[in-house]
Amino acid sequence: MVIIEVSLLSGFIMTSRSRMSLENRNIVKKIEVKANVVYIYLEKLNDESQTFILQLEQVIQVKNLKPASIKIYDYYQPGGLQIFYYLGVRS
């Protein structure tokens, strides 16, 4: 099982529409939202490219926004952790 762990930008939440669109994908086993982190559990990955889009809604205006992280790792072997950072959001 693969986990995509998305730390949300300060002042943002994931929209319910975004959650529903992720849950409708066959590869997604489960989604958890805890505090400001979204956990997306995937059954497995293969060589096929996958794109996941999270729609965020800004609920609090935050100055000097700092980058947030996206971590991708195997639940059973977290040693192969991949970390990416993002700051920008598209409207």
Residue pairs with C-beta under 8 A, 6 or more apart in sequence:
1 29
1 41
1 42
1 43
1 44
1 74
1 75
1 76
2 41
2 42
2 44
2 45
2 72
2 73
2 74
2 75
3 39
3 40
3 41
3 42
3 71
3 72
3 73
3 74
3 75
4 39
4 40
4 42
4 52
4 70
4 71
4 72
5 37
5 38
5 39
5 40
5 69
5 70
5 71
5 72
5 73
6 37
6 38
6 39
6 40
6 54
6 68
6 70
7 36
7 37
7 68
7 69
7 70
8 14
8 36
8 37
8 38
8 56
8 68
9 56
9 62
9 65
9 68
9 86
9 87
9 89
10 36
10 60
10 62
10 65
10 66
10 68
11 58
11 59
11 60
11 61
11 62
11 65
12 56
12 57
12 58
12 59
12 89
13 56
13 57
13 59
14 33
14 38
14 54
14 55
14 56
14 57
15 55
15 56
15 57
17 55
18 53
18 54
18 55
18 56
19 31
19 33
21 53
21 55
22 28
22 31
22 40
22 52
22 54
23 31
27 42
27 43
27 44
27 45
27 50
28 40
28 41
28 42
28 43
29 41
29 42
29 43
30 39
30 40
30 41
31 38
31 39
31 40
31 41
32 38
32 39
32 41
33 39
38 54
40 52
41 75
56 89
65 87
66 87
67 85
67 86
67 87
68 85
68 86
68 87
69 83
69 84
69 85
69 86
70 83
70 84
70 85
70 86
71 81
71 82
71 83
71 84
72 81
72 82
72 84
73 80
73 81
73 82
74 80
